[in-house]
Amino acid sequence: MARTKDAGAGAPRRGRRAPERARPRKYTRINSEAVDYKDLNLLRRFLSDKGKTRGRRVTGLSRKHQRQLSVAVKRAREIALLPYVGER
């Protein structure tokens, strides 16, 4: 009995899958060019319930805006505008 190689049956996939359709990102709308640490409503949109910053894959932000967001959150926490931990 000779085995035949079937492309779709049990062959392991390598690499990334091609996206079937673009998922809508619910956090992508930033109207300003720079993220400000005093804009608490904007910053809270990107924090989880535990107080962690959501990742770029979840938020859909560019690398530049994600970095600005993390710096703004750190500044807001330092001057006690945002808590370090979320609600328990």
NORFEN-V772657 format. One record per backbone hydrogen bond with DSSP energy under -1.0 kcal/mol. NH is the residue of the N-H (numbers start at 1). CO is the residue of the C=O. If there is no record, write none. Layout:
NH:CO ; NH:CO
This chain:
30:28 ; 39:36 ; 40:38 ; 43:39 ; 44:40 ; 46:43 ; 47:44 ; 48:52 ; 51:48 ; 54:46 ; 59:55 ; 60:56 ; 66:62 ; 67:63 ; 68:64 ; 69:65 ; 70:66 ; 71:67 ; 72:68 ; 73:69 ; 74:70 ; 75:71 ; 76:72 ; 77:73 ; 78:74 ; 79:75 ; 80:77 ; 81:76 ; 82:76 ; 86:50 ; 87:49
